[in-house]
Amino acid sequence: MNLEVDENAKKEIGQAITSPDSPVGIDAKKTHIIIINKLIEIEKRLDKLEKLH
């Protein structure tokens, strides 16, 4: 399993979730929204694939 992230993607994602107001440097709420949204997109794609079989 390849878990490496392309440097450009890593930079883009990092910029999207960075928060200078956070003690850990990222906006946790925004990060979770991005993750949940992506999971919903994946779920919809899987549903479509399952209906084809």
N, CA, C, O and CB atoms as a CASP TS submission, in Angstrom:
PFRMAT TS
TARGET T0000
AUTHOR 0000-0000-0000
METHOD Language model
MODEL 1
PARENT N/A
ATOM      1  N   MET     1       0.847  -1.165   0.000  1.00  0.00           N
ATOM      2  CA  MET     1       0.000   0.000   0.000  1.00  0.00           C
ATOM      3  C   MET     1       0.904   1.243   0.000  1.00  0.00           C
ATOM      4  O   MET     1       1.809   1.368   0.825  1.00  0.00           O
ATOM      5  CB  MET     1      -0.970  -0.010   1.227  1.00  0.00           C
ATOM      6  N   ASN     2       0.644   2.131  -0.918  1.00  0.00           N
ATOM      7  CA  ASN     2       1.411   3.358  -1.020  1.00  0.00           C
ATOM      8  C   ASN     2       0.675   4.480  -0.288  1.00  0.00           C
ATOM      9  O   ASN     2      -0.425   4.868  -0.680  1.00  0.00           O
ATOM     10  CB  ASN     2       1.656   3.732  -2.501  1.00  0.00           C
ATOM     11  N   LEU     3       1.283   4.994   0.767  1.00  0.00           N
ATOM     12  CA  LEU     3       0.654   6.055   1.543  1.00  0.00           C
ATOM     13  C   LEU     3       1.338   7.406   1.333  1.00  0.00           C
ATOM     14  O   LEU     3       1.063   8.365   2.054  1.00  0.00           O
ATOM     15  CB  LEU     3       0.668   5.695   3.015  1.00  0.00           C
ATOM     16  N   GLU     4       2.216   7.476   0.358  1.00  0.00           N
ATOM     17  CA  GLU     4       2.906   8.731   0.065  1.00  0.00           C
ATOM     18  C   GLU     4       1.953   9.715  -0.595  1.00  0.00           C
ATOM     19  O   GLU     4       1.075   9.321  -1.363  1.00  0.00           O
ATOM     20  CB  GLU     4       4.127   8.483  -0.836  1.00  0.00           C
ATOM     21  N   VAL     5       2.129  10.997  -0.296  1.00  0.00           N
ATOM     22  CA  VAL     5       1.309  12.052  -0.878  1.00  0.00           C
ATOM     23  C   VAL     5       2.212  12.914  -1.742  1.00  0.00           C
ATOM     24  O   VAL     5       3.282  13.342  -1.311  1.00  0.00           O
ATOM     25  CB  VAL     5       0.595  12.904   0.226  1.00  0.00           C
ATOM     26  N   ASP     6       1.771  13.163  -2.959  1.00  0.00           N
ATOM     27  CA  ASP     6       2.501  14.015  -3.891  1.00  0.00           C
ATOM     28  C   ASP     6       2.825  15.352  -3.210  1.00  0.00           C
ATOM     29  O   ASP     6       1.991  15.899  -2.489  1.00  0.00           O
ATOM     30  CB  ASP     6       1.675  14.242  -5.196  1.00  0.00           C
ATOM     31  N   GLU     7       4.024  15.870  -3.437  1.00  0.00           N
ATOM     32  CA  GLU     7       4.454  17.105  -2.780  1.00  0.00           C
ATOM     33  C   GLU     7       3.516  18.278  -3.061  1.00  0.00           C
ATOM     34  O   GLU     7       3.229  19.068  -2.162  1.00  0.00           O
ATOM     35  CB  GLU     7       5.857  17.462  -3.224  1.00  0.00           C
ATOM     36  N   ASN     8       3.036  18.397  -4.301  1.00  0.00           N
ATOM     37  CA  ASN     8       2.111  19.489  -4.635  1.00  0.00           C
ATOM     38  C   ASN     8       0.797  19.337  -3.885  1.00  0.00           C
ATOM     39  O   ASN     8       0.253  20.311  -3.364  1.00  0.00           O
ATOM     40  CB  ASN     8       1.850  19.531  -6.150  1.00  0.00           C
ATOM     41  N   ALA     9       0.287  18.107  -3.833  1.00  0.00           N
ATOM     42  CA  ALA     9      -0.965  17.853  -3.110  1.00  0.00           C
ATOM     43  C   ALA     9      -0.773  18.122  -1.621  1.00  0.00           C
ATOM     44  O   ALA     9      -1.640  18.706  -0.969  1.00  0.00           O
ATOM     45  CB  ALA     9      -1.446  16.395  -3.336  1.00  0.00           C
ATOM     46  N   LYS    10       0.365  17.693  -1.092  1.00  0.00           N
ATOM     47  CA  LYS    10       0.661  17.900   0.323  1.00  0.00           C
ATOM     48  C   LYS    10       0.677  19.401   0.653  1.00  0.00           C
ATOM     49  O   LYS    10       0.129  19.826   1.670  1.00  0.00           O
ATOM     50  CB  LYS    10       2.019  17.249   0.693  1.00  0.00           C
ATOM     51  N   LYS    11       1.303  20.183  -0.209  1.00  0.00           N
ATOM     52  CA  LYS    11       1.386  21.628  -0.002  1.00  0.00           C
ATOM     53  C   LYS    11      -0.004  22.269  -0.077  1.00  0.00           C
ATOM     54  O   LYS    11      -0.356  23.113   0.746  1.00  0.00           O
ATOM     55  CB  LYS    11       2.325  22.265  -1.044  1.00  0.00           C
ATOM     56  N   GLU    12      -0.789  21.850  -1.085  1.00  0.00           N
ATOM     57  CA  GLU    12      -2.141  22.398  -1.267  1.00  0.00           C
ATOM     58  C   GLU    12      -3.036  22.070  -0.076  1.00  0.00           C
ATOM     59  O   GLU    12      -3.753  22.938   0.421  1.00  0.00           O
ATOM     60  CB  GLU    12      -2.771  21.852  -2.558  1.00  0.00           C
ATOM     61  N   ILE    13      -2.995  20.824   0.381  1.00  0.00           N
ATOM     62  CA  ILE    13      -3.802  20.414   1.534  1.00  0.00           C
ATOM     63  C   ILE    13      -3.341  21.149   2.782  1.00  0.00           C
ATOM     64  O   ILE    13      -4.162  21.622   3.567  1.00  0.00           O
ATOM     65  CB  ILE    13      -3.717  18.887   1.750  1.00  0.00           C
ATOM     66  N   GLY    14      -2.041  21.245   2.964  1.00  0.00           N
ATOM     67  CA  GLY    14      -1.492  21.945   4.127  1.00  0.00           C
ATOM     68  C   GLY    14      -1.949  23.387   4.182  1.00  0.00           C
ATOM     69  O   GLY    14      -2.304  23.892   5.247  1.00  0.00           O
ATOM     70  N   GLN    15      -1.941  24.057   3.030  1.00  0.00           N
ATOM     71  CA  GLN    15      -2.391  25.447   2.983  1.00  0.00           C
ATOM     72  C   GLN    15      -3.887  25.557   3.289  1.00  0.00           C
ATOM     73  O   GLN    15      -4.332  26.522   3.910  1.00  0.00           O
ATOM     74  CB  GLN    15      -2.089  26.056   1.610  1.00  0.00           C
ATOM     75  N   ALA    16      -4.650  24.565   2.849  1.00  0.00           N
ATOM     76  CA  ALA    16      -6.101  24.604   3.051  1.00  0.00           C
ATOM     77  C   ALA    16      -6.489  24.432   4.517  1.00  0.00           C
ATOM     78  O   ALA    16      -7.492  24.994   4.957  1.00  0.00           O
ATOM     79  CB  ALA    16      -6.770  23.524   2.219  1.00  0.00           C
ATOM     80  N   ILE    17      -5.711  23.667   5.278  1.00  0.00           N
ATOM     81  CA  ILE    17      -6.105  23.372   6.659  1.00  0.00           C
ATOM     82  C   ILE    17      -5.320  24.143   7.711  1.00  0.00           C
ATOM     83  O   ILE    17      -5.602  24.015   8.902  1.00  0.00           O
ATOM     84  CB  ILE    17      -5.953  21.914   6.917  1.00  0.00           C
ATOM     85  N   THR    18      -4.342  24.940   7.295  1.00  0.00           N
ATOM     86  CA  THR    18      -3.523  25.694   8.240  1.00  0.00           C
ATOM     87  C   THR    18      -4.347  26.751   8.963  1.00  0.00           C
ATOM     88  O   THR    18      -5.185  27.432   8.372  1.00  0.00           O
ATOM     89  CB  THR    18      -2.349  26.350   7.520  1.00  0.00           C
ATOM     90  N   SER    19      -4.081  26.867  10.261  1.00  0.00           N
ATOM     91  CA  SER    19      -4.743  27.896  11.063  1.00  0.00           C
ATOM     92  C   SER    19      -3.748  28.454  12.070  1.00  0.00           C
ATOM     93  O   SER    19      -3.309  27.740  12.972  1.00  0.00           O
ATOM     94  CB  SER    19      -5.999  27.326  11.786  1.00  0.00           C
ATOM     95  N   PRO    20      -3.391  29.721  11.923  1.00  0.00           N
ATOM     96  CA  PRO    20      -2.459  30.322  12.885  1.00  0.00           C
ATOM     97  C   PRO    20      -3.067  30.469  14.285  1.00  0.00           C
ATOM     98  O   PRO    20      -2.339  30.655  15.260  1.00  0.00           O
ATOM     99  CB  PRO    20      -2.010  31.685  12.382  1.00  0.00           C
ATOM    100  N   ASP    21      -4.389  30.387  14.385  1.00  0.00           N
ATOM    101  CA  ASP    21      -5.070  30.517  15.678  1.00  0.00           C
ATOM    102  C   ASP    21      -5.096  29.217  16.472  1.00  0.00           C
ATOM    103  O   ASP    21      -5.470  29.212  17.645  1.00  0.00           O
ATOM    104  CB  ASP    21      -6.481  30.998  15.467  1.00  0.00           C
ATOM    105  N   SER    22      -4.700  28.113  15.836  1.00  0.00           N
ATOM    106  CA  SER    22      -4.755  26.813  16.490  1.00  0.00           C
ATOM    107  C   SER    22      -3.414  26.470  17.140  1.00  0.00           C
ATOM    108  O   SER    22      -2.365  26.723  16.548  1.00  0.00           O
ATOM    109  CB  SER    22      -5.149  25.729  15.484  1.00  0.00           C
ATOM    110  N   PRO    23      -3.432  25.898  18.346  1.00  0.00           N
ATOM    111  CA  PRO    23      -2.172  25.512  18.995  1.00  0.00           C
ATOM    112  C   PRO    23      -1.424  24.415  18.233  1.00  0.00           C
ATOM    113  O   PRO    23      -0.209  24.279  18.378  1.00  0.00           O
ATOM    114  CB  PRO    23      -2.446  25.044  20.414  1.00  0.00           C
ATOM    115  N   VAL    24      -2.134  23.640  17.432  1.00  0.00           N
ATOM    116  CA  VAL    24      -1.467  22.586  16.653  1.00  0.00           C
ATOM    117  C   VAL    24      -1.224  22.998  15.205  1.00  0.00           C
ATOM    118  O   VAL    24      -0.659  22.229  14.427  1.00  0.00           O
ATOM    119  CB  VAL    24      -2.296  21.310  16.685  1.00  0.00           C
ATOM    120  N   GLY    25      -1.646  24.206  14.840  1.00  0.00           N
ATOM    121  CA  GLY    25      -1.343  24.732  13.521  1.00  0.00           C
ATOM    122  C   GLY    25      -2.330  24.404  12.416  1.00  0.00           C
ATOM    123  O   GLY    25      -2.151  24.836  11.277  1.00  0.00           O
ATOM    124  N   ILE    26      -3.386  23.634  12.742  1.00  0.00           N
ATOM    125  CA  ILE    26      -4.395  23.333  11.722  1.00  0.00           C
ATOM    126  C   ILE    26      -5.785  23.622  12.263  1.00  0.00           C
ATOM    127  O   ILE    26      -6.015  23.629  13.473  1.00  0.00           O
ATOM    128  CB  ILE    26      -4.294  21.860  11.264  1.00  0.00           C
ATOM    129  N   ASP    27      -6.699  23.859  11.343  1.00  0.00           N
ATOM    130  CA  ASP    27      -8.106  24.068  11.685  1.00  0.00           C
ATOM    131  C   ASP    27      -8.765  22.688  11.722  1.00  0.00           C
ATOM    132  O   ASP    27      -9.069  22.111  10.678  1.00  0.00           O
ATOM    133  CB  ASP    27      -8.828  25.034  10.647  1.00  0.00           C
ATOM    134  N   ALA    28      -8.981  22.169  12.917  1.00  0.00           N
ATOM    135  CA  ALA    28      -9.511  20.812  13.074  1.00  0.00           C
ATOM    136  C   ALA    28     -10.898  20.662  12.458  1.00  0.00           C
ATOM    137  O   ALA    28     -11.191  19.643  11.833  1.00  0.00           O
ATOM    138  CB  ALA    28      -9.562  20.438  14.548  1.00  0.00           C
ATOM    139  N   LYS    29     -11.756  21.671  12.628  1.00  0.00           N
ATOM    140  CA  LYS    29     -13.108  21.580  12.074  1.00  0.00           C
ATOM    141  C   LYS    29     -13.050  21.500  10.547  1.00  0.00           C
ATOM    142  O   LYS    29     -13.710  20.655   9.942  1.00  0.00           O
ATOM    143  CB  LYS    29     -13.962  22.793  12.519  1.00  0.00           C
ATOM    144  N   LYS    30     -12.263  22.379   9.927  1.00  0.00           N
ATOM    145  CA  LYS    30     -12.134  22.371   8.470  1.00  0.00           C
ATOM    146  C   LYS    30     -11.540  21.045   7.992  1.00  0.00           C
ATOM    147  O   LYS    30     -11.973  20.493   6.980  1.00  0.00           O
ATOM    148  CB  LYS    30     -11.260  23.552   7.998  1.00  0.00           C
ATOM    149  N   THR    31     -10.551  20.544   8.722  1.00  0.00           N
ATOM    150  CA  THR    31      -9.920  19.271   8.367  1.00  0.00           C
ATOM    151  C   THR    31     -10.946  18.145   8.392  1.00  0.00           C
ATOM    152  O   THR    31     -10.994  17.327   7.473  1.00  0.00           O
ATOM    153  CB  THR    31      -8.754  18.954   9.327  1.00  0.00           C
ATOM    154  N   HIS    32     -11.767  18.097   9.439  1.00  0.00           N
ATOM    155  CA  HIS    32     -12.789  17.051   9.543  1.00  0.00           C
ATOM    156  C   HIS    32     -13.847  17.195   8.453  1.00  0.00           C
ATOM    157  O   HIS    32     -14.316  16.192   7.915  1.00  0.00           O
ATOM    158  CB  HIS    32     -13.452  17.093  10.920  1.00  0.00           C
ATOM    159  N   ILE    33     -14.221  18.408   8.126  1.00  0.00           N
ATOM    160  CA  ILE    33     -15.192  18.621   7.050  1.00  0.00           C
ATOM    161  C   ILE    33     -14.651  18.087   5.732  1.00  0.00           C
ATOM    162  O   ILE    33     -15.379  17.436   4.982  1.00  0.00           O
ATOM    163  CB  ILE    33     -15.538  20.115   6.918  1.00  0.00           C
ATOM    164  N   ILE    34     -13.377  18.357   5.440  1.00  0.00           N
ATOM    165  CA  ILE    34     -12.761  17.865   4.199  1.00  0.00           C
ATOM    166  C   ILE    34     -12.767  16.341   4.186  1.00  0.00           C
ATOM    167  O   ILE    34     -13.119  15.727   3.178  1.00  0.00           O
ATOM    168  CB  ILE    34     -11.309  18.401   4.049  1.00  0.00           C
ATOM    169  N   ILE    35     -12.380  15.733   5.298  1.00  0.00           N
ATOM    170  CA  ILE    35     -12.326  14.263   5.379  1.00  0.00           C
ATOM    171  C   ILE    35     -13.718  13.659   5.222  1.00  0.00           C
ATOM    172  O   ILE    35     -13.902  12.720   4.448  1.00  0.00           O
ATOM    173  CB  ILE    35     -11.707  13.815   6.722  1.00  0.00           C
ATOM    174  N   ILE    36     -14.690  14.189   5.944  1.00  0.00           N
ATOM    175  CA  ILE    36     -16.051  13.651   5.872  1.00  0.00           C
ATOM    176  C   ILE    36     -16.630  13.826   4.474  1.00  0.00           C
ATOM    177  O   ILE    36     -17.279  12.920   3.952  1.00  0.00           O
ATOM    178  CB  ILE    36     -16.957  14.335   6.907  1.00  0.00           C
ATOM    179  N   ASN    37     -16.401  14.975   3.871  1.00  0.00           N
ATOM    180  CA  ASN    37     -16.880  15.207   2.512  1.00  0.00           C
ATOM    181  C   ASN    37     -16.274  14.203   1.536  1.00  0.00           C
ATOM    182  O   ASN    37     -16.977  13.674   0.675  1.00  0.00           O
ATOM    183  CB  ASN    37     -16.554  16.634   2.068  1.00  0.00           C
ATOM    184  N   LYS    38     -14.981  13.938   1.664  1.00  0.00           N
ATOM    185  CA  LYS    38     -14.317  12.983   0.776  1.00  0.00           C
ATOM    186  C   LYS    38     -14.869  11.580   1.010  1.00  0.00           C
ATOM    187  O   LYS    38     -15.056  10.829   0.052  1.00  0.00           O
ATOM    188  CB  LYS    38     -12.785  13.003   0.995  1.00  0.00           C
ATOM    189  N   LEU    39     -15.132  11.214   2.256  1.00  0.00           N
ATOM    190  CA  LEU    39     -15.710   9.900   2.543  1.00  0.00           C
ATOM    191  C   LEU    39     -17.105   9.766   1.939  1.00  0.00           C
ATOM    192  O   LEU    39     -17.461   8.704   1.429  1.00  0.00           O
ATOM    193  CB  LEU    39     -15.770   9.664   4.055  1.00  0.00           C
ATOM    194  N   ILE    40     -17.891  10.832   1.991  1.00  0.00           N
ATOM    195  CA  ILE    40     -19.220  10.809   1.379  1.00  0.00           C
ATOM    196  C   ILE    40     -19.101  10.616  -0.133  1.00  0.00           C
ATOM    197  O   ILE    40     -19.866   9.853  -0.723  1.00  0.00           O
ATOM    198  CB  ILE    40     -19.990  12.114   1.699  1.00  0.00           C
ATOM    199  N   GLU    41     -18.148  11.302  -0.759  1.00  0.00           N
ATOM    200  CA  GLU    41     -17.925  11.139  -2.199  1.00  0.00           C
ATOM    201  C   GLU    41     -17.552   9.692  -2.532  1.00  0.00           C
ATOM    202  O   GLU    41     -18.049   9.125  -3.504  1.00  0.00           O
ATOM    203  CB  GLU    41     -16.818  12.099  -2.684  1.00  0.00           C
ATOM    204  N   ILE    42     -16.679   9.105  -1.722  1.00  0.00           N
ATOM    205  CA  ILE    42     -16.262   7.711  -1.933  1.00  0.00           C
ATOM    206  C   ILE    42     -17.454   6.776  -1.772  1.00  0.00           C
ATOM    207  O   ILE    42     -17.634   5.851  -2.564  1.00  0.00           O
ATOM    208  CB  ILE    42     -15.136   7.317  -0.946  1.00  0.00           C
ATOM    209  N   GLU    43     -18.267   7.018  -0.747  1.00  0.00           N
ATOM    210  CA  GLU    43     -19.447   6.186  -0.514  1.00  0.00           C
ATOM    211  C   GLU    43     -20.403   6.232  -1.704  1.00  0.00           C
ATOM    212  O   GLU    43     -20.941   5.202  -2.111  1.00  0.00           O
ATOM    213  CB  GLU    43     -20.172   6.636   0.757  1.00  0.00           C
ATOM    214  N   LYS    44     -20.613   7.418  -2.260  1.00  0.00           N
ATOM    215  CA  LYS    44     -21.493   7.557  -3.426  1.00  0.00           C
ATOM    216  C   LYS    44     -20.924   6.795  -4.626  1.00  0.00           C
ATOM    217  O   LYS    44     -21.669   6.150  -5.364  1.00  0.00           O
ATOM    218  CB  LYS    44     -21.685   9.049  -3.783  1.00  0.00           C
ATOM    219  N   ARG    45     -19.623   6.871  -4.817  1.00  0.00           N
ATOM    220  CA  ARG    45     -18.999   6.147  -5.933  1.00  0.00           C
ATOM    221  C   ARG    45     -19.128   4.638  -5.740  1.00  0.00           C
ATOM    222  O   ARG    45     -19.391   3.906  -6.695  1.00  0.00           O
ATOM    223  CB  ARG    45     -17.512   6.537  -6.068  1.00  0.00           C
ATOM    224  N   LEU    46     -18.945   4.178  -4.515  1.00  0.00           N
ATOM    225  CA  LEU    46     -19.094   2.744  -4.233  1.00  0.00           C
ATOM    226  C   LEU    46     -20.519   2.286  -4.472  1.00  0.00           C
ATOM    227  O   LEU    46     -20.738   1.210  -5.029  1.00  0.00           O
ATOM    228  CB  LEU    46     -18.683   2.431  -2.791  1.00  0.00           C
ATOM    229  N   ASP    47     -21.493   3.089  -4.060  1.00  0.00           N
ATOM    230  CA  ASP    47     -22.903   2.760  -4.288  1.00  0.00           C
ATOM    231  C   ASP    47     -23.179   2.591  -5.783  1.00  0.00           C
ATOM    232  O   ASP    47     -23.864   1.654  -6.191  1.00  0.00           O
ATOM    233  CB  ASP    47     -23.820   3.855  -3.696  1.00  0.00           C
ATOM    234  N   LYS    48     -22.641   3.505  -6.594  1.00  0.00           N
ATOM    235  CA  LYS    48     -22.825   3.417  -8.039  1.00  0.00           C
ATOM    236  C   LYS    48     -22.202   2.152  -8.594  1.00  0.00           C
ATOM    237  O   LYS    48     -22.803   1.477  -9.430  1.00  0.00           O
ATOM    238  CB  LYS    48     -22.229   4.633  -8.726  1.00  0.00           C
ATOM    239  N   LEU    49     -20.997   1.823  -8.133  1.00  0.00           N
ATOM    240  CA  LEU    49     -20.322   0.615  -8.600  1.00  0.00           C
ATOM    241  C   LEU    49     -21.085  -0.644  -8.197  1.00  0.00           C
ATOM    242  O   LEU    49     -21.195  -1.584  -8.985  1.00  0.00           O
ATOM    243  CB  LEU    49     -18.900   0.561  -8.050  1.00  0.00           C
ATOM    244  N   GLU    50     -21.609  -0.664  -6.980  1.00  0.00           N
ATOM    245  CA  GLU    50     -22.355  -1.827  -6.504  1.00  0.00           C
ATOM    246  C   GLU    50     -23.639  -2.017  -7.310  1.00  0.00           C
ATOM    247  O   GLU    50     -24.065  -3.151  -7.527  1.00  0.00           O
ATOM    248  CB  GLU    50     -22.683  -1.677  -5.009  1.00  0.00           C
ATOM    249  N   LYS    51     -24.249  -0.947  -7.748  1.00  0.00           N
ATOM    250  CA  LYS    51     -25.468  -1.056  -8.527  1.00  0.00           C
ATOM    251  C   LYS    51     -25.205  -1.600  -9.926  1.00  0.00           C
ATOM    252  O   LYS    51     -26.107  -2.137 -10.568  1.00  0.00           O
ATOM    253  CB  LYS    51     -26.145   0.289  -8.616  1.00  0.00           C
ATOM    254  N   LEU    52     -23.976  -1.462 -10.393  1.00  0.00           N
ATOM    255  CA  LEU    52     -23.614  -1.972 -11.724  1.00  0.00           C
ATOM    256  C   LEU    52     -23.416  -3.495 -11.706  1.00  0.00           C
ATOM    257  O   LEU    52     -23.446  -4.144 -12.752  1.00  0.00           O
ATOM    258  CB  LEU    52     -22.329  -1.280 -12.228  1.00  0.00           C
ATOM    259  N   HIS    53     -23.217  -4.043 -10.533  1.00  0.00           N
ATOM    260  CA  HIS    53     -22.951  -5.491 -10.446  1.00  0.00           C
ATOM    261  C   HIS    53     -24.149  -6.231 -10.002  1.00  0.00           C
ATOM    262  O   HIS    53     -24.106  -7.455  -9.873  1.00  0.00           O
ATOM    263  CB  HIS    53     -21.814  -5.783  -9.511  1.00  0.00           C
TER
END
